[in-house]
Amino acid sequence: MEEFKRLTPYREALGMMLEDIKEIPDAEEVPLDEALGRVVAEDVASPIDSPPFDRAAVDGYAVRAEDTFQAREYSPVELRVIDEVPAGGESKARVEPGTAVKLLTGVKIPEGANAVLMQEMAEREGDIIKVLRPVAPGQNVAMKGEDVRKGQVVLKKGQILRPQDLAILKSLGFKSVKVRRKPRVGIIVTGSELIEDFNEEALNRGKILESNSIMLRGLVKQYFGEPVFYGVIPDEEKLIGEAIRRAREENDLVLVTGGSAFGDMDFAHRFVKLLFHGTTIKPGRPIGYGERVFVMSGYPAAVFAQFHLYVKHALAKLVGARNYEVRVRARLTERTPSQLGRVEFVKVWYEDGKAQPVKKRGSGIISSLVESNGYILIPEDSEGYLGGEEVEVVLY
Amino acid sequence: MEEFKRLTPYREALGMMLEDIKEIPDAEEVPLDEALGRVVAEDVASPIDSPPFDRAAVDGYAVRAEDTFQAREYSPVELRVIDEVPAGGESKARVEPGTAVKLLTGVKIPEGANAVLMQEMAEREGDIIKVLRPVAPGQNVAMKGEDVRKGQVVLKKGQILRPQDLAILKSLGFKSVKVRRKPRVGIIVTGSELIEDFNEEALNRGKILESNSIMLRGLVKQYFGEPVFYGVIPDEEKLIGEAIRRAREENDLVLVTGGSAFGDMDFAHRFVKLLFHGTTIKPGRPIGYGERVFVMSGYPAAVFAQFHLYVKHALAKLVGARNYEVRVRARLTERTPSQLGRVEFVKVWYEDGKAQPVKKRGSGIISSLVESNGYILIPEDSEGYLGGEEVEVVLY
């Protein structure tokens, strides 16, 4: 019986894989409307100051602050209103001592003025306002460039675009953004025991409903990729070899499930020159990687762990994504033992600052994935954590 | 000048709004392939036991555990192999004392056997195996129903479907799942000062590039909805009234930006019977809600806060979503003052267990939204938090 000669330590294998995978060079310009969730391909600098000039931050009166310094509710200062500007309008008037210009939020501060008096702080009578309180220079003024300065980098390469990121681009005049092309990820599921459709008789004969393909397609979409499914391939060396060859040609990355162990029927690793095969993770130990192909387990819970421990990082590298993981601190609710020499992928339910391990182990157990919302990793040199210890949870 | 007579406390206003909004009754059956991110409309119970029978959890030999109790490496027990079953196959043989059946992972345990001996623990010679170690009853057997029992609820109503949730459905024989219809959300942006396309001359005259629509469309998509944009409407009472009337007819919820204050040009609130108008949040104070319409601010940073404090929860109520927020505990890195009587929406950068307030305030500041990844709320009765205090961050 062939067995793993040596398990490559998790971090070492991860490093080898990430060294091998190169960021996709192609970028594409997509309209802002279609850019949500995409990854910025190069730093974006602002072409303008925002605001482009000093403007009113409230509805009110543009004034010379000095004119208001003596204003009190019981002894107001009087100013003469020499112009009125609607939103999006502009005043050509110059605010001389003793005068004011009425304006709405967003309007350019007229020459001579250096502050805006809120509407509620003035009593209007004809073209005269009584100023009830002093304003300081710059008060209620949005200064030129105070949000973004011309030339300032507003989005860094690798940023995953959120609604507010699209808003800042729009507010600076962009209609599109350069993002990394989505990596195409071929998915091959192998196993003669697998069926795609419910069939009670077949299940009773020992067939198994295949669920890795839909899980991997979803995970690939979540992490920037475009999944391409090559179907369920029976355990026949020739068919698996052909599928892998084709998928490698057509994709940036290939995931093969059910082909990674050293059982009599596990062929996938024979078609790829693997950089490593067998690492110290648990579950998911038999994972292999080489030539842009991951050979993965057949069990969904092992595949899920392998995805998060390796494939996710490969996808992030392909697109150059930053901050693609949500990592939080938590107190472990109970003692969680771990096998020495293994990096244990422990599924947890994170809530309210606490991480509750989801006990069902066994890599055949899909329900543990459903009942959890994150994982912790227990390193090779640890026999586990005590209840109450602080751990880092990666949320999913 | 009309002003807010009374600011409704944040929680009170939120409660009134959530009381008014009813969960959408319609559900739709969608193929699993299209269900990622959708919200489960009713509890899903398993139609089968999974596994459907006791099956091998490893490749090896089905045996009677009793037969192996005496096995030691230096004095192996011999068993006769009476059948060999491939993956997805089935054995009709009965395992009598002194016999074994070779099988692959997933295969049904044949009658008479109660454990599986791992392949590596046996030495094969012809049809005889030498058992090198004892196995316990049940060892290496995935028991019938150990993942999911027939009738067990595997996904609760309100679950937001993740890749692993689709996998469990697939593994239990489902091809589709009943999800809540996506709420249609009409978006109306008002303001004569707004332009949609970059135009330097117009910007220099005081026009402003509109960015609320793309931000709200993205946020609505993130929170289960289908946005419908009604364009930028100038500050004309009749046009705004018509747009609101039409959007209310065609959508489950309507968001109007730039129409919520009491400035001379803010009309939106005149067309809707508001349950509240003006609440204690900061920024975003002038928000109003009534008759499935939110009247919101014009400033993007205020709109963003209003979305997270109110609209997000309305959308979750419409679809009945659970666990739609990621809330984490963090240490505040520095003193963060807050106005008494206001619920302050403080944007933070969360990382490594720490929350760093993003200092730029001012509701005109979009860059603060880009530089943050979450928020904390400082309640009405607090003057702020000290550096080092533990706070709850809601991530976005």
HADDOCK unambig.tbl for C-alpha pairs under 7 A between the chains (distance, minus, plus):
assign (segid A and resid 1 and name CA) (segid B and resid 120 and name CA) 6.83 0.50 0.50
assign (segid A and resid 33 and name CA) (segid B and resid 214 and name CA) 6.86 0.50 0.50
assign (segid A and resid 36 and name CA) (segid B and resid 218 and name CA) 6.86 0.50 0.50
assign (segid A and resid 52 and name CA) (segid B and resid 204 and name CA) 6.96 0.50 0.50
assign (segid A and resid 87 and name CA) (segid B and resid 192 and name CA) 6.46 0.50 0.50
assign (segid A and resid 87 and name CA) (segid B and resid 193 and name CA) 5.22 0.50 0.50
assign (segid A and resid 88 and name CA) (segid B and resid 192 and name CA) 6.39 0.50 0.50
assign (segid A and resid 88 and name CA) (segid B and resid 193 and name CA) 3.76 0.50 0.50
assign (segid A and resid 88 and name CA) (segid B and resid 206 and name CA) 4.90 0.50 0.50
assign (segid A and resid 88 and name CA) (segid B and resid 207 and name CA) 4.67 0.50 0.50
assign (segid A and resid 89 and name CA) (segid B and resid 205 and name CA) 6.50 0.50 0.50
assign (segid A and resid 89 and name CA) (segid B and resid 206 and name CA) 5.99 0.50 0.50
assign (segid A and resid 90 and name CA) (segid B and resid 205 and name CA) 5.82 0.50 0.50
assign (segid A and resid 90 and name CA) (segid B and resid 206 and name CA) 6.34 0.50 0.50
assign (segid A and resid 106 and name CA) (segid B and resid 206 and name CA) 6.80 0.50 0.50
assign (segid A and resid 107 and name CA) (segid B and resid 206 and name CA) 5.45 0.50 0.50
assign (segid A and resid 108 and name CA) (segid B and resid 206 and name CA) 5.72 0.50 0.50
assign (segid A and resid 120 and name CA) (segid B and resid 1 and name CA) 6.97 0.50 0.50
assign (segid A and resid 147 and name CA) (segid B and resid 365 and name CA) 5.24 0.50 0.50
assign (segid A and resid 147 and name CA) (segid B and resid 366 and name CA) 6.78 0.50 0.50
assign (segid A and resid 147 and name CA) (segid B and resid 367 and name CA) 6.07 0.50 0.50
assign (segid A and resid 148 and name CA) (segid B and resid 367 and name CA) 6.96 0.50 0.50
assign (segid A and resid 163 and name CA) (segid B and resid 214 and name CA) 6.98 0.50 0.50
assign (segid A and resid 163 and name CA) (segid B and resid 215 and name CA) 4.59 0.50 0.50
assign (segid A and resid 163 and name CA) (segid B and resid 218 and name CA) 4.76 0.50 0.50
assign (segid A and resid 163 and name CA) (segid B and resid 219 and name CA) 5.92 0.50 0.50
assign (segid A and resid 164 and name CA) (segid B and resid 215 and name CA) 5.55 0.50 0.50
assign (segid A and resid 164 and name CA) (segid B and resid 369 and name CA) 6.09 0.50 0.50
assign (segid A and resid 164 and name CA) (segid B and resid 370 and name CA) 6.00 0.50 0.50
assign (segid A and resid 165 and name CA) (segid B and resid 370 and name CA) 5.64 0.50 0.50
assign (segid A and resid 166 and name CA) (segid B and resid 214 and name CA) 6.71 0.50 0.50
assign (segid A and resid 166 and name CA) (segid B and resid 215 and name CA) 6.53 0.50 0.50
assign (segid A and resid 167 and name CA) (segid B and resid 211 and name CA) 4.88 0.50 0.50
assign (segid A and resid 167 and name CA) (segid B and resid 212 and name CA) 6.66 0.50 0.50
assign (segid A and resid 167 and name CA) (segid B and resid 214 and name CA) 6.02 0.50 0.50
assign (segid A and resid 167 and name CA) (segid B and resid 215 and name CA) 5.22 0.50 0.50
assign (segid A and resid 168 and name CA) (segid B and resid 366 and name CA) 6.07 0.50 0.50
assign (segid A and resid 168 and name CA) (segid B and resid 367 and name CA) 6.86 0.50 0.50
assign (segid A and resid 170 and name CA) (segid B and resid 209 and name CA) 6.99 0.50 0.50
assign (segid A and resid 170 and name CA) (segid B and resid 211 and name CA) 5.47 0.50 0.50
assign (segid A and resid 171 and name CA) (segid B and resid 209 and name CA) 5.00 0.50 0.50
assign (segid A and resid 171 and name CA) (segid B and resid 210 and name CA) 6.16 0.50 0.50
assign (segid A and resid 171 and name CA) (segid B and resid 211 and name CA) 5.33 0.50 0.50
assign (segid A and resid 173 and name CA) (segid B and resid 197 and name CA) 6.58 0.50 0.50
assign (segid A and resid 173 and name CA) (segid B and resid 198 and name CA) 4.73 0.50 0.50
assign (segid A and resid 173 and name CA) (segid B and resid 209 and name CA) 6.81 0.50 0.50
assign (segid A and resid 192 and name CA) (segid B and resid 87 and name CA) 6.36 0.50 0.50
assign (segid A and resid 192 and name CA) (segid B and resid 88 and name CA) 6.31 0.50 0.50
assign (segid A and resid 193 and name CA) (segid B and resid 87 and name CA) 5.15 0.50 0.50
assign (segid A and resid 193 and name CA) (segid B and resid 88 and name CA) 3.69 0.50 0.50
assign (segid A and resid 197 and name CA) (segid B and resid 173 and name CA) 6.59 0.50 0.50
assign (segid A and resid 198 and name CA) (segid B and resid 173 and name CA) 4.71 0.50 0.50
assign (segid A and resid 204 and name CA) (segid B and resid 52 and name CA) 6.98 0.50 0.50
assign (segid A and resid 205 and name CA) (segid B and resid 89 and name CA) 6.48 0.50 0.50
assign (segid A and resid 205 and name CA) (segid B and resid 90 and name CA) 5.73 0.50 0.50
assign (segid A and resid 206 and name CA) (segid B and resid 88 and name CA) 4.93 0.50 0.50
assign (segid A and resid 206 and name CA) (segid B and resid 89 and name CA) 5.98 0.50 0.50
assign (segid A and resid 206 and name CA) (segid B and resid 90 and name CA) 6.28 0.50 0.50
assign (segid A and resid 206 and name CA) (segid B and resid 106 and name CA) 6.79 0.50 0.50
assign (segid A and resid 206 and name CA) (segid B and resid 107 and name CA) 5.39 0.50 0.50
assign (segid A and resid 206 and name CA) (segid B and resid 108 and name CA) 5.64 0.50 0.50
assign (segid A and resid 207 and name CA) (segid B and resid 88 and name CA) 4.64 0.50 0.50
assign (segid A and resid 209 and name CA) (segid B and resid 170 and name CA) 6.99 0.50 0.50
assign (segid A and resid 209 and name CA) (segid B and resid 171 and name CA) 5.00 0.50 0.50
assign (segid A and resid 209 and name CA) (segid B and resid 173 and name CA) 6.82 0.50 0.50
assign (segid A and resid 210 and name CA) (segid B and resid 171 and name CA) 6.18 0.50 0.50
assign (segid A and resid 211 and name CA) (segid B and resid 167 and name CA) 4.88 0.50 0.50
assign (segid A and resid 211 and name CA) (segid B and resid 170 and name CA) 5.48 0.50 0.50
assign (segid A and resid 211 and name CA) (segid B and resid 171 and name CA) 5.35 0.50 0.50
assign (segid A and resid 212 and name CA) (segid B and resid 167 and name CA) 6.68 0.50 0.50
assign (segid A and resid 214 and name CA) (segid B and resid 33 and name CA) 6.87 0.50 0.50
assign (segid A and resid 214 and name CA) (segid B and resid 163 and name CA) 6.98 0.50 0.50
assign (segid A and resid 214 and name CA) (segid B and resid 166 and name CA) 6.71 0.50 0.50
assign (segid A and resid 214 and name CA) (segid B and resid 167 and name CA) 6.02 0.50 0.50
assign (segid A and resid 215 and name CA) (segid B and resid 163 and name CA) 4.59 0.50 0.50
assign (segid A and resid 215 and name CA) (segid B and resid 164 and name CA) 5.54 0.50 0.50
assign (segid A and resid 215 and name CA) (segid B and resid 166 and name CA) 6.52 0.50 0.50
assign (segid A and resid 215 and name CA) (segid B and resid 167 and name CA) 5.23 0.50 0.50
assign (segid A and resid 218 and name CA) (segid B and resid 36 and name CA) 6.85 0.50 0.50
assign (segid A and resid 218 and name CA) (segid B and resid 163 and name CA) 4.77 0.50 0.50
assign (segid A and resid 219 and name CA) (segid B and resid 163 and name CA) 5.92 0.50 0.50
assign (segid A and resid 328 and name CA) (segid B and resid 328 and name CA) 6.78 0.50 0.50
assign (segid A and resid 328 and name CA) (segid B and resid 352 and name CA) 6.70 0.50 0.50
assign (segid A and resid 328 and name CA) (segid B and resid 353 and name CA) 6.15 0.50 0.50
assign (segid A and resid 329 and name CA) (segid B and resid 353 and name CA) 5.55 0.50 0.50
assign (segid A and resid 352 and name CA) (segid B and resid 328 and name CA) 6.73 0.50 0.50
assign (segid A and resid 353 and name CA) (segid B and resid 328 and name CA) 6.19 0.50 0.50
assign (segid A and resid 353 and name CA) (segid B and resid 329 and name CA) 5.58 0.50 0.50
assign (segid A and resid 365 and name CA) (segid B and resid 147 and name CA) 5.22 0.50 0.50
assign (segid A and resid 366 and name CA) (segid B and resid 147 and name CA) 6.81 0.50 0.50
assign (segid A and resid 366 and name CA) (segid B and resid 168 and name CA) 6.08 0.50 0.50
assign (segid A and resid 367 and name CA) (segid B and resid 147 and name CA) 6.10 0.50 0.50
assign (segid A and resid 367 and name CA) (segid B and resid 148 and name CA) 6.97 0.50 0.50
assign (segid A and resid 367 and name CA) (segid B and resid 168 and name CA) 6.88 0.50 0.50
assign (segid A and resid 369 and name CA) (segid B and resid 164 and name CA) 6.11 0.50 0.50
assign (segid A and resid 370 and name CA) (segid B and resid 164 and name CA) 6.02 0.50 0.50
assign (segid A and resid 370 and name CA) (segid B and resid 165 and name CA) 5.66 0.50 0.50
